[in-house]
């Protein structure tokens, strides 16, 4: 295992950039008024990079009021005007790509090569996609469905959207929530995770600089209990979009029920990685390492449960473990780093607890420990492969959210697919086979919102992302997510000017 030490390259100057505060309301940075502060910590070194005042209910109220005031004007723009604004927004994001990449690496511990090549380009592409999509939101064609009446369906924006984003992909999650909402004519208040607010704030500033009106995008950075619950329950918020754990998602749904608002939930995952005995072993092993370790395993779609048909099982375990041992942990800003730290020492210890408890009932093939030396200052944990766990064990059923892959054998295709579906989750999965009929059966029978074949993890702006079962409902990205942020209205015309009189006569007689 390679362990480069922590270097001190030029990082993102957070204290300088957010000196005016970590709330963005009505087009300007401002300070939170909760009376409490929070520190953004570099998880690679444990050092504080920004201390800011948290938002409280009063800040949420101000942000919602700003969004509500901006809504009539923004909703009244034409699709072409919103499209032009989003094209300018995409251009500003592209001009500031390095700023975004460095800020994301600093607050999350992601390798800079990952933020440069994945997080930031994906966000820019999303902005470009929704800039185009803004001009293609359609209702239904008019038609005569009832006698002398013409009907059609209008698609309209919903109003103020209150969104809550997680800490694992702060920039992309901000984009996934903000872009379709505003492209459809809504305004938004986003609450990022208090651990990782930097890129959400930069995102809102970029929108303002691109000419998107003040109040269309607002950011409140506070705790879930104080700011998040107040946002979800706010009577002037017409829709809530939440990404996070299933447990918290249930609480969001409970709070939202009081005001009967629309809900969009992207929740936890425990993605199966099903390897049939005709699969390309080398490709599957490489795919398992990439799919399980992306973002240090802090990804709801990460490969977490590898089911390998028995003829390939031991060879897969051996090859995957060998590949994991070549992964280089190190400073996220160093060119040679493959894997950064977990988001915090708390999360690192949580992951370690899962692995330590598994030693009593399974085989830890490689990893299973934090590195020593300079990296011990950060929240690092070695890539870990666990074999021979039981299907009902904790590491198979629970979301670990770390660099841990569990491998189990299966005998028949029926058994493998049944095991893949045997958790409460259904966000993503993959199937590995050279047989098109076998692979096609897997895509039909695995209950998940996305099933890859002979790959695991890539996403594209044109295709939807969202779950089945306890992984939530609603879609991000694509035209499907665009429609999530609209409501439909039936409009009906009397073409004769006498239909109402005829209806009155039918019901009440001649009077």
C-alpha positions as CSV (number, residue, x, y, z in Angstrom):
1,X,0.0,0.0,0.0
2,X,1.4,3.4,-1.0
3,X,1.0,6.2,1.6
4,X,2.3,9.5,0.4
5,X,2.4,12.0,3.2
6,X,0.3,15.1,3.5
7,X,1.8,17.9,1.4
8,X,0.9,21.6,1.6
9,X,0.0,22.7,-2.0
10,X,-2.0,25.8,-2.7
11,X,-5.5,25.1,-1.4
12,X,-8.8,27.0,-1.5
13,X,-8.8,30.2,0.6
14,X,-12.1,29.6,2.4
15,X,-11.7,32.2,5.2
16,X,-11.0,34.9,2.6
17,X,-13.8,33.9,0.2
18,X,-16.5,33.6,2.9
19,X,-15.5,36.4,5.2
20,X,-19.0,37.9,5.0
21,X,-20.7,34.7,6.0
22,X,-21.9,31.3,4.9
23,X,-25.5,32.1,4.1
24,X,-26.5,33.3,0.6
25,X,-29.8,35.1,0.7
26,X,-31.3,37.5,-2.0
27,X,-28.0,37.6,-3.9
28,X,-25.5,38.3,-1.1
29,X,-23.4,36.5,1.5
30,X,-24.6,37.1,5.0
31,X,-24.0,35.7,8.5
32,X,-26.3,33.2,10.2
33,X,-28.2,34.3,13.3
34,X,-28.6,31.1,15.2
35,X,-26.0,32.1,17.8
36,X,-24.0,29.0,17.1
37,X,-20.9,28.5,14.9
38,X,-19.6,25.5,13.0
39,X,-16.2,24.6,11.6
40,X,-15.5,23.2,8.1
41,X,-12.6,20.8,8.7
42,X,-10.2,19.4,6.1
43,X,-10.7,15.7,6.6
44,X,-7.2,14.9,5.3
45,X,-5.4,16.9,8.0
46,X,-8.0,17.5,10.7
47,X,-7.3,21.3,10.4
48,X,-10.1,23.9,10.4
49,X,-10.4,25.8,7.2
50,X,-13.5,28.0,8.0
51,X,-15.5,28.8,11.1
52,X,-18.9,30.3,10.3
53,X,-22.2,31.3,12.0
54,X,-24.9,28.7,11.5
55,X,-28.4,29.6,10.1
56,X,-31.4,29.4,12.4
57,X,-35.1,29.6,11.7
58,X,-35.0,33.3,11.2
59,X,-32.5,32.9,8.4
60,X,-34.6,30.2,6.8
61,X,-37.6,32.6,7.0
62,X,-35.5,35.3,5.3
63,X,-34.4,33.0,2.5
64,X,-37.9,31.7,1.9
65,X,-39.2,35.2,1.8
66,X,-36.6,36.1,-0.8
67,X,-37.4,33.1,-2.9
68,X,-41.1,33.8,-2.6
69,X,-40.6,37.4,-3.7
70,X,-38.5,36.4,-6.7
71,X,-40.9,33.7,-7.8
72,X,-43.5,35.7,-9.8
73,X,-40.8,37.4,-11.9
74,X,-38.7,34.3,-12.5
75,X,-41.8,32.1,-13.2
76,X,-43.0,34.8,-15.7
77,X,-39.8,34.6,-17.8
78,X,-40.0,32.6,-21.1
79,X,-38.4,29.3,-21.4
80,X,-35.9,30.9,-23.8
81,X,-35.0,33.6,-21.3
82,X,-34.4,30.9,-18.6
83,X,-32.4,28.9,-21.1
84,X,-30.2,31.8,-21.9
85,X,-29.5,32.5,-18.2
86,X,-28.6,28.8,-17.6
87,X,-26.2,28.8,-20.6
88,X,-24.5,31.9,-19.1
89,X,-24.5,30.0,-15.8
90,X,-22.8,27.0,-17.4
91,X,-20.1,29.3,-18.9
92,X,-19.4,30.9,-15.5
93,X,-19.1,27.5,-13.9
94,X,-16.6,26.5,-16.6
95,X,-14.5,29.6,-16.1
96,X,-14.3,28.9,-12.3
97,X,-13.8,25.1,-12.6
98,X,-10.5,25.1,-10.7
99,X,-12.0,27.0,-7.8
100,X,-14.8,24.5,-7.6
101,X,-12.5,21.6,-7.8
102,X,-10.2,22.9,-5.1
103,X,-13.0,23.8,-2.7
104,X,-14.7,20.4,-3.1
105,X,-11.4,18.6,-2.5
106,X,-10.7,20.7,0.6
107,X,-14.0,20.3,2.3
108,X,-14.6,16.6,1.3
109,X,-11.1,15.1,1.1
110,X,-11.8,14.0,-2.5
111,X,-8.6,13.6,-4.6
112,X,-8.2,16.7,-6.8
113,X,-8.1,14.6,-9.9
114,X,-11.5,13.2,-9.1
115,X,-13.1,16.7,-8.6
116,X,-11.4,18.0,-11.7
117,X,-12.4,15.1,-13.9
118,X,-15.8,14.0,-12.4
119,X,-17.5,16.3,-10.0
120,X,-16.9,19.6,-11.7
121,X,-17.3,18.6,-15.4
122,X,-20.5,16.7,-14.4
123,X,-21.9,19.8,-12.8
124,X,-21.1,21.9,-15.8
125,X,-22.7,19.3,-18.1
126,X,-25.8,19.3,-15.9
127,X,-26.1,23.1,-16.3
128,X,-25.7,22.8,-20.0
129,X,-28.3,20.0,-20.2
130,X,-31.0,22.0,-18.2
131,X,-30.2,25.1,-20.2
132,X,-31.4,23.1,-23.2
133,X,-34.2,21.3,-21.4
134,X,-35.7,24.7,-20.3
135,X,-37.0,25.1,-23.8
136,X,-38.6,21.7,-24.0
137,X,-41.1,21.5,-21.2
138,X,-44.4,20.6,-22.8
139,X,-48.0,20.1,-21.7
140,X,-50.3,18.1,-24.0
141,X,-51.8,19.0,-27.3
142,X,-55.3,20.4,-27.3
143,X,-58.2,18.2,-28.2
144,X,-62.0,17.8,-27.9
145,X,-62.6,15.1,-25.4
146,X,-66.0,16.1,-24.2
147,X,-68.6,17.4,-26.7
148,X,-68.0,21.0,-27.6
149,X,-65.1,21.5,-25.2
150,X,-61.4,21.8,-25.9
151,X,-59.0,20.6,-23.3
152,X,-55.3,20.9,-22.8
153,X,-52.7,20.5,-20.1
154,X,-50.4,23.2,-18.8
155,X,-47.2,22.5,-17.0
156,X,-46.4,25.2,-14.4
157,X,-43.7,25.7,-11.8
158,X,-44.6,24.7,-8.3
159,X,-43.3,27.7,-6.3
160,X,-40.6,27.8,-3.7
161,X,-38.6,24.6,-3.4
162,X,-36.9,23.7,-0.2
163,X,-34.0,21.3,-0.7
164,X,-31.6,19.5,1.5
165,X,-28.3,18.1,0.2
166,X,-25.8,15.7,1.7
167,X,-22.0,16.0,2.3
168,X,-20.7,13.3,0.0
169,X,-21.2,15.2,-3.3
170,X,-22.0,18.7,-2.2
171,X,-21.4,20.4,-5.6
172,X,-23.2,17.8,-7.7
173,X,-26.1,17.5,-5.3
174,X,-26.6,21.3,-5.3
175,X,-26.7,21.2,-9.1
176,X,-29.1,18.2,-9.2
177,X,-31.5,20.1,-7.0
178,X,-31.1,23.7,-8.1
179,X,-30.9,23.3,-11.9
180,X,-34.1,21.4,-12.8
181,X,-36.0,23.5,-10.2
182,X,-35.0,26.9,-11.6
183,X,-35.1,25.7,-15.3
184,X,-38.8,24.9,-14.7
185,X,-39.4,28.4,-13.3
186,X,-39.3,27.7,-9.5
187,X,-37.2,29.5,-6.9
188,X,-35.2,27.6,-4.3
189,X,-33.8,27.5,-0.8
190,X,-31.0,24.9,-0.5
191,X,-29.6,23.7,2.8
192,X,-26.3,22.0,2.3
193,X,-24.7,19.8,4.9
194,X,-23.0,22.0,7.5
195,X,-19.8,20.0,7.0
196,X,-19.5,21.0,3.3
197,X,-21.1,24.3,2.4
198,X,-18.3,25.8,0.3
199,X,-19.2,24.8,-3.2
200,X,-22.9,25.3,-2.7
201,X,-22.1,28.9,-1.8
202,X,-19.8,29.3,-4.8
203,X,-22.6,27.8,-7.0
204,X,-25.1,30.4,-5.9
205,X,-22.6,33.2,-6.4
206,X,-21.8,32.0,-9.9
207,X,-25.6,32.0,-10.7
208,X,-25.8,35.7,-9.6
209,X,-22.8,36.6,-11.7
210,X,-24.4,34.9,-14.6
211,X,-27.4,37.2,-14.3
212,X,-29.9,34.9,-12.5
213,X,-32.0,37.3,-10.4
214,X,-31.5,37.8,-6.7
215,X,-33.7,35.4,-4.6
216,X,-34.0,32.7,-7.3
217,X,-31.3,30.7,-5.5
218,X,-30.7,31.0,-1.8
219,X,-28.4,28.9,0.5
220,X,-28.9,28.5,4.2
221,X,-26.2,26.6,6.1
222,X,-27.4,25.2,9.4
223,X,-28.1,22.0,11.2
224,X,-30.8,19.6,10.1
225,X,-32.7,19.9,13.4
226,X,-32.8,23.7,13.5
227,X,-32.6,24.9,9.9
228,X,-33.6,21.7,8.0
229,X,-36.8,20.9,9.8
230,X,-37.9,24.5,9.7
231,X,-37.3,24.6,5.9
232,X,-39.2,21.3,5.3
233,X,-42.1,22.4,7.5
234,X,-42.3,26.0,6.2
235,X,-45.8,26.8,5.0
236,X,-44.5,28.9,2.1
237,X,-42.3,26.0,0.7
238,X,-44.3,24.1,-1.9
239,X,-42.0,21.2,-2.4
240,X,-39.2,19.5,-0.5
241,X,-36.3,17.6,-2.2
242,X,-34.0,15.6,0.1
243,X,-31.0,13.5,-0.5
244,X,-29.6,11.5,2.5
245,X,-30.1,8.5,4.6
246,X,-33.4,6.5,4.7
247,X,-33.8,7.2,8.4
248,X,-33.6,11.0,8.0
249,X,-35.7,10.7,4.8
250,X,-38.5,9.2,6.9
251,X,-38.3,12.2,9.3
252,X,-38.4,14.6,6.3
253,X,-41.5,12.9,5.0
254,X,-43.1,13.1,8.5
255,X,-42.5,16.9,8.8
256,X,-43.6,17.6,5.2
257,X,-46.9,15.8,5.7
258,X,-48.1,18.6,8.0
259,X,-48.2,21.0,5.1
260,X,-49.0,18.4,2.4
261,X,-46.1,19.4,0.2
262,X,-44.7,17.5,-2.7
263,X,-41.8,15.3,-1.8
264,X,-38.7,14.1,-3.7
265,X,-36.5,11.6,-1.8
266,X,-33.2,10.1,-2.9
267,X,-32.2,7.9,0.0
268,X,-29.8,5.2,1.0
269,X,-28.4,2.3,-1.1
270,X,-26.7,-1.0,-0.8
271,X,-25.9,-1.8,-4.4
272,X,-25.4,-5.4,-5.5
273,X,-22.6,-6.3,-7.9
274,X,-23.6,-9.6,-9.5
275,X,-20.9,-11.6,-11.3
276,X,-22.0,-14.6,-13.3
277,X,-19.6,-17.4,-14.1
278,X,-19.2,-16.4,-17.7
279,X,-18.1,-12.9,-16.8
280,X,-14.7,-11.4,-17.7
281,X,-13.0,-11.9,-14.3
282,X,-10.4,-9.2,-14.9
283,X,-13.0,-6.6,-15.9
284,X,-15.2,-7.5,-13.0
285,X,-12.4,-7.2,-10.5
286,X,-11.4,-3.8,-11.8
287,X,-15.0,-2.7,-11.8
288,X,-15.5,-3.9,-8.2
289,X,-12.5,-1.8,-7.0
290,X,-13.6,1.3,-8.9
291,X,-17.3,0.8,-8.0
292,X,-16.7,0.2,-4.3
293,X,-14.0,2.8,-3.7
294,X,-15.4,5.8,-5.6
295,X,-15.4,8.8,-3.3
296,X,-13.9,6.5,-0.6
297,X,-17.1,4.4,-0.7
298,X,-19.2,7.4,0.4
299,X,-21.7,7.0,-2.4
300,X,-25.2,5.6,-2.3
301,X,-24.7,3.8,-5.6
302,X,-21.3,2.4,-4.7
303,X,-20.8,-1.4,-5.2
304,X,-21.1,-2.8,-1.6
305,X,-22.3,-6.4,-2.1
306,X,-20.5,-8.5,-4.7
307,X,-22.3,-11.8,-5.4
308,X,-20.0,-14.0,-7.4
309,X,-21.0,-17.4,-8.9
310,X,-19.1,-20.1,-7.2
311,X,-16.7,-21.1,-10.1
312,X,-15.3,-17.6,-10.0
313,X,-15.6,-16.8,-6.4
314,X,-12.1,-17.5,-4.9
315,X,-10.4,-16.1,-8.0
316,X,-12.5,-12.9,-7.8
317,X,-11.7,-12.5,-4.1
318,X,-8.0,-12.9,-4.7
319,X,-7.8,-10.6,-7.7
320,X,-10.0,-7.9,-6.1
321,X,-7.9,-7.9,-2.9
322,X,-4.7,-7.6,-4.9
323,X,-6.0,-4.6,-6.8
324,X,-7.2,-2.9,-3.6
325,X,-3.7,-3.2,-2.2
326,X,-2.3,-1.1,-5.0
327,X,-4.6,1.8,-4.3
328,X,-2.7,4.8,-3.1
329,X,-3.9,6.8,0.0
330,X,-2.6,10.3,0.4
331,X,-3.1,14.0,0.3
332,X,-6.1,14.8,-1.9
333,X,-4.1,17.6,-3.6
334,X,-1.2,15.3,-4.5
335,X,-1.1,14.0,-8.1
336,X,-0.4,10.4,-7.1
337,X,-3.4,10.0,-4.7
338,X,-6.1,7.5,-5.6
339,X,-8.1,7.6,-2.4
340,X,-8.7,10.4,0.1
341,X,-10.0,10.3,3.6
342,X,-13.6,9.7,4.8
343,X,-15.5,12.9,5.6
344,X,-14.6,12.9,9.3
345,X,-13.1,10.9,12.1
346,X,-16.6,10.1,13.3
347,X,-17.4,8.5,10.0
348,X,-14.1,6.7,9.9
349,X,-14.7,5.2,13.3
350,X,-18.3,4.2,12.3
351,X,-16.9,2.3,9.3
352,X,-14.2,0.7,11.4
353,X,-16.9,-0.5,13.8
354,X,-18.7,-2.4,11.1
355,X,-15.4,-4.1,10.0
356,X,-14.3,-4.9,13.5
357,X,-17.6,-6.5,14.4
358,X,-17.5,-8.5,11.1
359,X,-14.3,-10.2,12.2
360,X,-16.3,-12.5,14.4
361,X,-18.4,-13.9,11.6
362,X,-16.6,-13.2,8.3
363,X,-13.1,-13.1,6.7
364,X,-11.4,-9.7,6.4
365,X,-9.2,-10.4,3.3
366,X,-7.4,-7.1,3.1
367,X,-7.6,-3.7,4.7
368,X,-9.7,-3.3,7.9
369,X,-7.5,-0.6,9.5
370,X,-6.6,3.0,9.5
371,X,-3.1,3.9,8.2
372,X,-0.3,5.0,10.5
373,X,2.2,7.8,10.3
374,X,1.3,11.2,8.8
375,X,-2.0,10.0,7.4
376,X,-3.2,9.1,10.9
377,X,-4.0,12.8,11.3
378,X,-6.8,12.5,8.7
379,X,-9.9,10.3,8.5
380,X,-8.3,7.7,6.4
381,X,-9.2,4.0,6.2
382,X,-7.7,1.4,4.0
383,X,-9.7,-0.3,1.2
384,X,-11.3,-3.3,2.8
385,X,-12.6,-6.6,1.3
386,X,-14.7,-8.9,3.5
387,X,-15.6,-12.4,2.3
388,X,-17.8,-15.2,3.5
389,X,-20.3,-13.1,5.5
390,X,-23.9,-14.4,5.8
391,X,-26.7,-12.7,3.8
392,X,-28.4,-11.6,7.0
393,X,-25.3,-10.1,8.6
394,X,-24.9,-6.5,9.4
395,X,-22.2,-5.8,6.7
396,X,-24.5,-7.2,4.0
397,X,-27.7,-5.5,5.1
398,X,-26.7,-2.1,6.5
399,X,-25.3,0.9,4.6
400,X,-21.6,1.2,5.7
401,X,-20.8,4.3,3.6
402,X,-17.0,3.6,3.4
403,X,-14.3,1.8,1.4
404,X,-15.7,-1.6,2.2
405,X,-16.8,-4.3,-0.3
406,X,-18.4,-7.6,0.9
407,X,-18.2,-10.6,-1.3
408,X,-20.5,-13.6,-1.1
409,X,-20.8,-16.7,-3.3
410,X,-24.0,-18.0,-5.1
411,X,-24.7,-21.2,-7.1
412,X,-27.6,-20.7,-9.5
413,X,-28.8,-17.6,-11.4
414,X,-32.0,-17.7,-9.5
415,X,-30.2,-17.6,-6.2
416,X,-27.9,-14.7,-7.3
417,X,-30.7,-12.5,-8.4
418,X,-32.8,-13.3,-5.3
419,X,-29.8,-12.3,-3.1
420,X,-29.3,-9.1,-5.0
421,X,-32.9,-8.1,-4.2
422,X,-32.7,-9.2,-0.6
423,X,-32.2,-5.8,1.2
424,X,-34.6,-2.9,1.8
425,X,-32.7,-0.8,-0.7
426,X,-33.1,-0.4,-4.5
427,X,-31.0,2.5,-5.8
428,X,-28.4,0.9,-8.1
429,X,-26.9,-2.4,-9.1
430,X,-24.8,-4.0,-11.8
431,X,-24.6,-7.4,-13.6
432,X,-21.5,-8.9,-15.1
433,X,-21.9,-11.5,-17.9
434,X,-20.9,-12.1,-21.5
435,X,-24.4,-13.6,-22.2
436,X,-26.8,-11.0,-23.4
437,X,-29.8,-13.1,-22.3
438,X,-28.5,-13.6,-18.8
439,X,-27.6,-9.9,-18.5
440,X,-31.0,-8.8,-19.8
441,X,-32.8,-11.1,-17.3
442,X,-30.8,-9.4,-14.5
443,X,-31.8,-5.9,-15.7
444,X,-35.4,-7.0,-15.6
445,X,-35.4,-8.7,-12.3
446,X,-33.1,-6.6,-10.1
447,X,-35.3,-4.1,-8.3
448,X,-33.2,-0.9,-8.6
449,X,-33.5,2.5,-10.2
450,X,-30.3,1.9,-12.3
451,X,-28.8,-1.4,-13.4
452,X,-25.4,-1.3,-15.2
453,X,-24.2,-4.2,-17.3
454,X,-20.5,-4.9,-17.2
455,X,-19.8,-1.6,-15.5
456,X,-20.6,0.2,-12.3
457,X,-21.0,3.8,-11.3
458,X,-21.1,6.1,-14.5
459,X,-24.0,8.5,-14.8
460,X,-25.0,10.9,-17.5
461,X,-27.2,14.1,-17.5
462,X,-29.7,12.7,-20.0
463,X,-30.6,9.7,-17.9
464,X,-32.6,9.6,-14.6
465,X,-31.2,8.7,-11.2
466,X,-33.4,7.6,-8.4
467,X,-34.5,4.6,-6.3
468,X,-36.9,1.9,-5.7
469,X,-38.1,0.6,-2.2
470,X,-36.5,2.3,0.8
471,X,-34.1,4.2,-1.6
472,X,-36.8,6.7,-2.1
473,X,-38.8,8.1,-5.0
474,X,-38.5,10.8,-7.6
475,X,-35.7,11.3,-10.2
476,X,-32.6,13.5,-10.4
477,X,-31.1,14.5,-13.8
478,X,-32.8,14.0,-17.1
479,X,-36.1,15.2,-18.4
480,X,-37.8,13.1,-15.7
481,X,-36.3,15.2,-13.0
482,X,-37.4,18.4,-14.9
483,X,-41.0,17.2,-14.7
484,X,-40.6,16.5,-10.9
485,X,-40.5,20.3,-10.4
486,X,-43.7,21.1,-12.3
487,X,-47.4,20.7,-11.6
488,X,-50.0,20.1,-14.3
489,X,-53.2,21.9,-14.8
490,X,-56.2,20.9,-16.9
491,X,-57.6,23.8,-18.9
492,X,-61.1,23.4,-20.5
493,X,-62.8,25.8,-23.0
494,X,-66.5,25.8,-23.9
495,X,-66.3,26.3,-27.7
496,X,-70.1,27.2,-28.1
497,X,-70.8,29.7,-25.4
498,X,-74.0,27.8,-24.6
499,X,-72.6,24.6,-22.9
500,X,-73.0,26.0,-19.4
501,X,-76.6,26.8,-20.1
502,X,-77.1,23.3,-21.5
503,X,-75.5,21.8,-18.4
504,X,-77.7,23.9,-16.1
505,X,-80.8,22.7,-18.0
506,X,-79.7,19.1,-17.7
507,X,-79.2,19.3,-14.0
508,X,-81.8,21.7,-12.9
509,X,-84.4,21.7,-15.7
510,X,-85.8,24.8,-17.5
511,X,-85.9,27.8,-15.2
